[in-house]
Amino acid sequence: MSVLKVIEVLSGSATSWEDATQKAVSKASKSVKHIRSVYVQDQSATVKDGKVSEFRVNLKITFELE
């Protein structure tokens, strides 16, 4: 039987929510092994001069414990 753990991660990107998600997973995978899934809990954006300047995501990353 596997034991899984969930951590919460925040990430941002000037490009898109998808890019912010990929950046979070790439960064987390450098220190967390056996990532199984990602759940995008929240999405938000910051606005500067009437345009979206940053896309932000709040993720829950699930991984298997050894």
TAFEN-V519300 format. One record per pair of residues at least 4 apart in sequence whose ideal C-beta (glycine too) atoms are under 8 Angstrom apart, sorted by the first residue. I is the first residue (numbers start at 0). J is the second residue. If there is no record, write none. Layout:
BEGIN
I J
I J
END
This chain:
BEGIN
1 63
1 64
2 63
2 64
3 35
3 61
3 62
3 63
3 64
4 61
4 62
4 63
4 64
5 59
5 60
5 61
6 27
6 31
6 59
6 60
6 62
7 40
7 57
7 58
7 59
7 60
8 23
8 26
8 27
8 57
8 58
8 59
8 60
9 23
9 55
9 56
9 57
9 58
10 19
10 20
10 22
10 23
10 26
10 55
10 56
10 58
11 19
11 22
11 53
11 54
11 55
11 56
12 16
12 18
12 19
12 22
12 53
12 54
13 52
13 53
13 54
14 18
14 19
14 54
15 19
15 54
16 20
16 39
16 42
16 54
16 56
17 21
18 22
18 54
19 23
19 54
19 55
19 56
20 24
20 37
20 39
20 56
20 58
21 25
22 26
23 27
23 37
23 56
23 58
23 60
24 28
24 34
24 37
24 58
24 60
25 29
27 31
27 34
27 60
28 32
28 34
31 60
31 62
32 62
32 65
33 62
33 63
33 64
33 65
34 60
34 61
34 62
35 61
35 62
35 63
36 60
36 61
37 58
37 59
37 60
37 61
38 58
38 59
38 61
39 56
39 57
39 58
40 57
40 58
40 59
41 56
41 57
42 54
42 55
42 56
42 57
43 55
43 57
44 51
44 52
44 53
44 54
44 55
45 51
45 52
45 53
45 55
46 50
46 51
46 52
47 52
48 52
END
